[in-house]
Amino acid sequence: MRDLNYQLKLLCKHSHEGSFETRLGRERQLSAIANQLHDLGFRQLKATSLKQKHVQSLVDLWLKQNLSPGTIKNRMSFLRWWAEKVNKRAVVAGGNDFYGIPDRQFVSEQSKAKDLAEEQLAQVKDEHVRMSLRLQQAFGLRREEALKIQPRWADRGKHLHLKASWTKGGRERTVPIRTIEQRALLEQAKQLAGLGSLIPGGRQYIEQLRIYERHTANAGLSKMHGLRHAYAQQRYRELTGWPSPHAGGPSKAKLSDAQRRRDHEARLTISKELGHVREQITAVYLGR
């Protein structure tokens, strides 16, 4: 392993910022960035060697590869994290405009919503993974949340309470329990998990994550984040009375003033339930 890769790995190992998946993703991305720097001709680098020319070369490469603005901005956040850890914050400009990175487009062209049929679930052999998938679908949970959740602790009667240690960005949140079906599913989850989480006793989160990935792949399931998109679209219809643009409903331009107010309120609610802080992000799930 090259010095830079090893030193970045150590920086990540000694940092406890963010959820487990956030830390794992950070380590993977920084390792890939270190490899790109090597391929760009920057050899014998150390973590403290980061300079403006390295950042600019990476951005030039990513723009040349036609990566999406969102992908590039995510990578820039990893570079800023690296720079801060080695006391070189000034090496990376504070604004992405400095590098000519275009604004991120939150409106996706088509729906990414996914359904989960019972026959598909039946092909998932691990009962804990099956339950995690069903909770993702019913409550719009992220994968990590659906694995780490302790159903008995989270059940607060009218809503689920999600701990900061389960969620992306460490933001606690609540998700309403609205239907009889959700209540019945939650009772099943509580029976399965007992007093613990949906990670069986004796397993670590990373082990259960790998089991989740293997069993879903074996069942022909992929991109299960789409279950959150389906949840968001269902909630939008409930809150507004009409389908979202991605589900065949009217665009914002075709709404009346009263409908636009209801649309905005619904998007704020859905953003909060999904664990986001911006209404803007709902365009990815719902369209605009």
TORKERO-759217 format. One record per residue (C-alpha): residue number from 1; x, y, z. Coordinates in nm, 2 decimals. Example, Ala and Ser with C-alpha at 12.3 -4.5 7.8 and 13.67 -1.06 7.14 Angstrom:
2
+------+--------+--------+--------+
| resi |      u |      v |      w |
+------+--------+--------+--------+
|    1 |   1.23 |  -0.45 |   0.78 |
|    2 |   1.37 |  -0.11 |   0.71 |
+------+--------+--------+--------+
//
This chain:
288
+------+--------+--------+--------+
| resi |      u |      v |      w |
+------+--------+--------+--------+
|    1 |   0.00 |   0.00 |   0.00 |
|    2 |   0.13 |   0.34 |  -0.09 |
|    3 |   0.22 |   0.59 |   0.18 |
|    4 |  -0.07 |   0.83 |   0.09 |
|    5 |  -0.33 |   0.55 |   0.09 |
|    6 |  -0.21 |   0.42 |   0.42 |
|    7 |  -0.20 |   0.76 |   0.59 |
|    8 |  -0.55 |   0.85 |   0.47 |
|    9 |  -0.67 |   0.52 |   0.59 |
|   10 |  -0.53 |   0.60 |   0.93 |
|   11 |  -0.69 |   0.94 |   0.93 |
|   12 |  -1.03 |   0.78 |   0.86 |
|   13 |  -0.97 |   0.51 |   1.12 |
|   14 |  -0.91 |   0.76 |   1.40 |
|   15 |  -1.21 |   0.97 |   1.31 |
|   16 |  -1.56 |   0.90 |   1.45 |
|   17 |  -1.74 |   1.17 |   1.26 |
|   18 |  -2.07 |   1.06 |   1.10 |
|   19 |  -2.24 |   0.72 |   1.08 |
|   20 |  -2.06 |   0.39 |   1.01 |
|   21 |  -2.15 |   0.40 |   0.64 |
|   22 |  -2.04 |   0.77 |   0.61 |
|   23 |  -1.70 |   0.68 |   0.76 |
|   24 |  -1.67 |   0.37 |   0.53 |
|   25 |  -1.77 |   0.57 |   0.22 |
|   26 |  -1.52 |   0.85 |   0.32 |
|   27 |  -1.24 |   0.59 |   0.35 |
|   28 |  -1.32 |   0.43 |   0.01 |
|   29 |  -1.35 |   0.77 |  -0.17 |
|   30 |  -1.02 |   0.90 |  -0.02 |
|   31 |  -0.84 |   0.58 |  -0.13 |
|   32 |  -0.98 |   0.62 |  -0.48 |
|   33 |  -0.87 |   0.99 |  -0.48 |
|   34 |  -0.52 |   0.88 |  -0.37 |
|   35 |  -0.51 |   0.64 |  -0.66 |
|   36 |  -0.62 |   0.91 |  -0.90 |
|   37 |  -0.34 |   1.14 |  -0.78 |
|   38 |  -0.09 |   0.86 |  -0.84 |
|   39 |  -0.22 |   0.81 |  -1.19 |
|   40 |  -0.20 |   1.18 |  -1.25 |
|   41 |   0.17 |   1.16 |  -1.19 |
|   42 |   0.19 |   1.28 |  -0.83 |
|   43 |   0.41 |   1.02 |  -0.67 |
|   44 |   0.55 |   0.97 |  -0.32 |
|   45 |   0.28 |   1.19 |  -0.16 |
|   46 |   0.19 |   1.19 |   0.21 |
|   47 |  -0.13 |   1.31 |   0.37 |
|   48 |   0.04 |   1.63 |   0.46 |
|   49 |   0.16 |   1.69 |   0.10 |
|   50 |  -0.18 |   1.81 |  -0.02 |
|   51 |  -0.15 |   2.13 |  -0.23 |
|   52 |  -0.37 |   2.35 |  -0.45 |
|   53 |  -0.23 |   2.19 |  -0.76 |
|   54 |  -0.34 |   1.85 |  -0.65 |
|   55 |  -0.70 |   1.97 |  -0.59 |
|   56 |  -0.71 |   2.15 |  -0.92 |
|   57 |  -0.58 |   1.85 |  -1.11 |
|   58 |  -0.84 |   1.63 |  -0.95 |
|   59 |  -1.13 |   1.87 |  -1.03 |
|   60 |  -1.00 |   1.90 |  -1.39 |
|   61 |  -1.01 |   1.52 |  -1.42 |
|   62 |  -1.36 |   1.49 |  -1.28 |
|   63 |  -1.49 |   1.76 |  -1.51 |
|   64 |  -1.33 |   1.59 |  -1.80 |
|   65 |  -1.49 |   1.26 |  -1.70 |
|   66 |  -1.83 |   1.44 |  -1.72 |
|   67 |  -1.92 |   1.34 |  -1.36 |
|   68 |  -2.24 |   1.48 |  -1.22 |
|   69 |  -2.21 |   1.80 |  -1.02 |
|   70 |  -2.34 |   1.62 |  -0.72 |
|   71 |  -2.07 |   1.35 |  -0.74 |
|   72 |  -1.80 |   1.61 |  -0.78 |
|   73 |  -1.93 |   1.81 |  -0.49 |
|   74 |  -1.94 |   1.50 |  -0.27 |
|   75 |  -1.57 |   1.44 |  -0.36 |
|   76 |  -1.49 |   1.80 |  -0.28 |
|   77 |  -1.63 |   1.75 |   0.07 |
|   78 |  -1.39 |   1.46 |   0.12 |
|   79 |  -1.10 |   1.67 |   0.01 |
|   80 |  -1.20 |   1.95 |   0.25 |
|   81 |  -1.22 |   1.69 |   0.53 |
|   82 |  -0.87 |   1.56 |   0.44 |
|   83 |  -0.73 |   1.92 |   0.43 |
|   84 |  -0.88 |   2.00 |   0.77 |
|   85 |  -0.74 |   1.69 |   0.93 |
|   86 |  -0.38 |   1.79 |   0.82 |
|   87 |  -0.43 |   2.16 |   0.91 |
|   88 |  -0.43 |   2.26 |   0.54 |
|   89 |  -0.79 |   2.39 |   0.52 |
|   90 |  -0.68 |   2.69 |   0.30 |
|   91 |  -0.56 |   2.45 |   0.03 |
|   92 |  -0.92 |   2.38 |  -0.08 |
|   93 |  -1.13 |   2.68 |  -0.18 |
|   94 |  -1.44 |   2.73 |   0.03 |
|   95 |  -1.67 |   2.76 |  -0.27 |
|   96 |  -1.71 |   2.51 |  -0.55 |
|   97 |  -1.76 |   2.80 |  -0.79 |
|   98 |  -1.39 |   2.87 |  -0.77 |
|   99 |  -1.32 |   2.55 |  -0.97 |
|  100 |  -1.60 |   2.60 |  -1.22 |
|  101 |  -1.81 |   2.31 |  -1.08 |
|  102 |  -2.17 |   2.37 |  -1.20 |
|  103 |  -2.47 |   2.38 |  -0.96 |
|  104 |  -2.61 |   2.05 |  -0.86 |
|  105 |  -2.94 |   1.96 |  -1.03 |
|  106 |  -3.18 |   1.81 |  -0.78 |
|  107 |  -3.45 |   1.73 |  -1.03 |
|  108 |  -3.41 |   1.38 |  -1.17 |
|  109 |  -3.55 |   1.30 |  -1.51 |
|  110 |  -3.75 |   1.00 |  -1.40 |
|  111 |  -3.88 |   0.82 |  -1.10 |
|  112 |  -3.65 |   0.59 |  -0.91 |
|  113 |  -3.92 |   0.44 |  -0.70 |
|  114 |  -3.91 |   0.07 |  -0.64 |
|  115 |  -4.18 |  -0.17 |  -0.53 |
|  116 |  -4.11 |  -0.48 |  -0.33 |
|  117 |  -4.33 |  -0.78 |  -0.41 |
|  118 |  -4.39 |  -1.07 |  -0.17 |
|  119 |  -4.25 |  -1.31 |  -0.42 |
|  120 |  -3.93 |  -1.11 |  -0.43 |
|  121 |  -3.91 |  -1.10 |  -0.05 |
|  122 |  -3.96 |  -1.47 |  -0.04 |
|  123 |  -3.63 |  -1.52 |  -0.22 |
|  124 |  -3.44 |  -1.34 |   0.05 |
|  125 |  -3.34 |  -1.62 |   0.28 |
|  126 |  -3.23 |  -1.42 |   0.59 |
|  127 |  -3.53 |  -1.33 |   0.80 |
|  128 |  -3.36 |  -1.02 |   0.95 |
|  129 |  -3.27 |  -0.89 |   0.61 |
|  130 |  -3.63 |  -0.95 |   0.49 |
|  131 |  -3.76 |  -0.75 |   0.79 |
|  132 |  -3.51 |  -0.47 |   0.72 |
|  133 |  -3.63 |  -0.45 |   0.36 |
|  134 |  -3.99 |  -0.43 |   0.47 |
|  135 |  -3.92 |  -0.15 |   0.71 |
|  136 |  -3.74 |   0.04 |   0.44 |
|  137 |  -4.05 |   0.01 |   0.23 |
|  138 |  -4.30 |   0.09 |   0.50 |
|  139 |  -4.12 |   0.38 |   0.67 |
|  140 |  -3.88 |   0.52 |   0.41 |
|  141 |  -3.58 |   0.42 |   0.61 |
|  142 |  -3.22 |   0.42 |   0.48 |
|  143 |  -3.05 |   0.08 |   0.47 |
|  144 |  -2.83 |   0.15 |   0.77 |
|  145 |  -3.13 |   0.27 |   0.97 |
|  146 |  -3.33 |  -0.05 |   0.88 |
|  147 |  -3.04 |  -0.27 |   1.00 |
|  148 |  -2.96 |  -0.08 |   1.32 |
|  149 |  -3.31 |   0.00 |   1.43 |
|  150 |  -3.42 |  -0.14 |   1.77 |
|  151 |  -3.79 |  -0.17 |   1.70 |
|  152 |  -3.91 |  -0.20 |   2.06 |
|  153 |  -3.71 |   0.11 |   2.16 |
|  154 |  -3.80 |   0.31 |   1.85 |
|  155 |  -4.18 |   0.24 |   1.89 |
|  156 |  -4.33 |   0.55 |   2.05 |
|  157 |  -4.69 |   0.47 |   1.98 |
|  158 |  -4.77 |   0.72 |   1.70 |
|  159 |  -4.42 |   0.74 |   1.56 |
|  160 |  -4.08 |   0.57 |   1.52 |
|  161 |  -3.80 |   0.75 |   1.70 |
|  162 |  -3.46 |   0.70 |   1.52 |
|  163 |  -3.15 |   0.74 |   1.72 |
|  164 |  -2.87 |   0.97 |   1.60 |
|  165 |  -2.63 |   0.67 |   1.59 |
|  166 |  -2.85 |   0.50 |   1.33 |
|  167 |  -2.90 |   0.79 |   1.09 |
|  168 |  -2.70 |   0.96 |   0.83 |
|  169 |  -2.53 |   1.28 |   0.96 |
|  170 |  -2.62 |   1.18 |   1.32 |
|  171 |  -2.96 |   1.36 |   1.30 |
|  172 |  -3.23 |   1.21 |   1.52 |
|  173 |  -3.58 |   1.21 |   1.36 |
|  174 |  -3.93 |   1.07 |   1.39 |
|  175 |  -4.14 |   0.89 |   1.13 |
|  176 |  -4.51 |   0.87 |   1.18 |
|  177 |  -4.69 |   0.53 |   1.22 |
|  178 |  -5.00 |   0.61 |   1.01 |
|  179 |  -5.15 |   0.28 |   0.90 |
|  180 |  -5.27 |  -0.06 |   1.04 |
|  181 |  -5.02 |  -0.23 |   0.81 |
|  182 |  -4.73 |  -0.03 |   0.95 |
|  183 |  -4.84 |  -0.11 |   1.31 |
|  184 |  -4.87 |  -0.48 |   1.23 |
|  185 |  -4.52 |  -0.49 |   1.06 |
|  186 |  -4.37 |  -0.31 |   1.36 |
|  187 |  -4.51 |  -0.57 |   1.60 |
|  188 |  -4.35 |  -0.84 |   1.38 |
|  189 |  -4.02 |  -0.66 |   1.39 |
|  190 |  -4.04 |  -0.63 |   1.77 |
|  191 |  -4.10 |  -1.00 |   1.80 |
|  192 |  -3.81 |  -1.08 |   1.57 |
|  193 |  -3.56 |  -0.84 |   1.73 |
|  194 |  -3.66 |  -0.88 |   2.09 |
|  195 |  -3.49 |  -0.61 |   2.30 |
|  196 |  -3.22 |  -0.56 |   2.04 |
|  197 |  -3.18 |  -0.45 |   1.68 |
|  198 |  -3.23 |  -0.62 |   1.35 |
|  199 |  -2.86 |  -0.72 |   1.37 |
|  200 |  -2.87 |  -1.07 |   1.52 |
|  201 |  -2.67 |  -1.13 |   1.84 |
|  202 |  -2.31 |  -1.21 |   1.78 |
|  203 |  -2.29 |  -1.01 |   1.45 |
|  204 |  -2.14 |  -0.67 |   1.39 |
|  205 |  -2.30 |  -0.41 |   1.17 |
|  206 |  -2.05 |  -0.46 |   0.89 |
|  207 |  -2.12 |  -0.84 |   0.90 |
|  208 |  -2.50 |  -0.78 |   0.87 |
|  209 |  -2.44 |  -0.53 |   0.59 |
|  210 |  -2.25 |  -0.78 |   0.39 |
|  211 |  -2.52 |  -1.04 |   0.45 |
|  212 |  -2.78 |  -0.79 |   0.34 |
|  213 |  -2.59 |  -0.72 |   0.02 |
|  214 |  -2.54 |  -1.09 |  -0.05 |
|  215 |  -2.90 |  -1.19 |   0.01 |
|  216 |  -3.05 |  -0.91 |  -0.19 |
|  217 |  -2.81 |  -0.97 |  -0.48 |
|  218 |  -2.90 |  -1.34 |  -0.47 |
|  219 |  -3.27 |  -1.25 |  -0.49 |
|  220 |  -3.21 |  -1.02 |  -0.79 |
|  221 |  -3.28 |  -0.71 |  -0.59 |
|  222 |  -3.07 |  -0.39 |  -0.64 |
|  223 |  -3.09 |  -0.02 |  -0.57 |
|  224 |  -3.32 |  -0.07 |  -0.28 |
|  225 |  -3.28 |   0.30 |  -0.20 |
|  226 |  -3.57 |   0.32 |  -0.44 |
|  227 |  -3.80 |   0.20 |  -0.16 |
|  228 |  -3.75 |   0.55 |   0.00 |
|  229 |  -3.85 |   0.71 |  -0.33 |
|  230 |  -4.17 |   0.50 |  -0.33 |
|  231 |  -4.24 |   0.60 |   0.03 |
|  232 |  -4.19 |   0.97 |  -0.05 |
|  233 |  -4.44 |   0.94 |  -0.35 |
|  234 |  -4.70 |   0.77 |  -0.14 |
|  235 |  -4.67 |   1.03 |   0.13 |
|  236 |  -4.70 |   1.31 |  -0.12 |
|  237 |  -5.03 |   1.17 |  -0.25 |
|  238 |  -5.16 |   1.13 |   0.11 |
|  239 |  -5.06 |   1.49 |   0.20 |
|  240 |  -5.17 |   1.67 |  -0.11 |
|  241 |  -5.45 |   1.45 |  -0.26 |
|  242 |  -5.28 |   1.41 |  -0.60 |
|  243 |  -4.97 |   1.22 |  -0.73 |
|  244 |  -4.63 |   1.37 |  -0.75 |
|  245 |  -4.48 |   1.46 |  -1.09 |
|  246 |  -4.27 |   1.15 |  -1.09 |
|  247 |  -4.58 |   0.94 |  -1.03 |
|  248 |  -4.77 |   1.10 |  -1.32 |
|  249 |  -4.90 |   1.41 |  -1.13 |
|  250 |  -4.89 |   1.77 |  -1.24 |
|  251 |  -4.58 |   1.98 |  -1.24 |
|  252 |  -4.55 |   2.28 |  -1.01 |
|  253 |  -4.62 |   2.51 |  -1.31 |
|  254 |  -4.97 |   2.36 |  -1.35 |
|  255 |  -5.07 |   2.40 |  -0.98 |
|  256 |  -5.29 |   2.67 |  -0.85 |
|  257 |  -5.16 |   2.91 |  -0.58 |
|  258 |  -5.35 |   2.70 |  -0.31 |
|  259 |  -5.21 |   2.38 |  -0.45 |
|  260 |  -4.86 |   2.52 |  -0.45 |
|  261 |  -4.88 |   2.60 |  -0.09 |
|  262 |  -5.00 |   2.25 |  -0.01 |
|  263 |  -4.72 |   2.11 |  -0.23 |
|  264 |  -4.46 |   2.31 |  -0.04 |
|  265 |  -4.59 |   2.20 |   0.30 |
|  266 |  -4.60 |   1.84 |   0.19 |
|  267 |  -4.24 |   1.85 |   0.06 |
|  268 |  -4.12 |   2.00 |   0.39 |
|  269 |  -4.29 |   1.72 |   0.58 |
|  270 |  -4.15 |   1.45 |   0.35 |
|  271 |  -3.80 |   1.60 |   0.37 |
|  272 |  -3.82 |   1.59 |   0.75 |
|  273 |  -3.95 |   1.23 |   0.75 |
|  274 |  -3.67 |   1.12 |   0.52 |
|  275 |  -3.40 |   1.28 |   0.73 |
|  276 |  -3.31 |   1.57 |   0.50 |
|  277 |  -3.28 |   1.93 |   0.60 |
|  278 |  -3.38 |   2.09 |   0.26 |
|  279 |  -3.71 |   2.09 |   0.08 |
|  280 |  -3.51 |   2.11 |  -0.24 |
|  281 |  -3.39 |   1.75 |  -0.21 |
|  282 |  -3.75 |   1.63 |  -0.25 |
|  283 |  -3.73 |   1.70 |  -0.62 |
|  284 |  -3.51 |   1.39 |  -0.65 |
|  285 |  -3.78 |   1.17 |  -0.50 |
|  286 |  -4.09 |   1.35 |  -0.63 |
|  287 |  -4.00 |   1.55 |  -0.94 |
|  288 |  -4.08 |   1.92 |  -0.97 |
+------+--------+--------+--------+
//
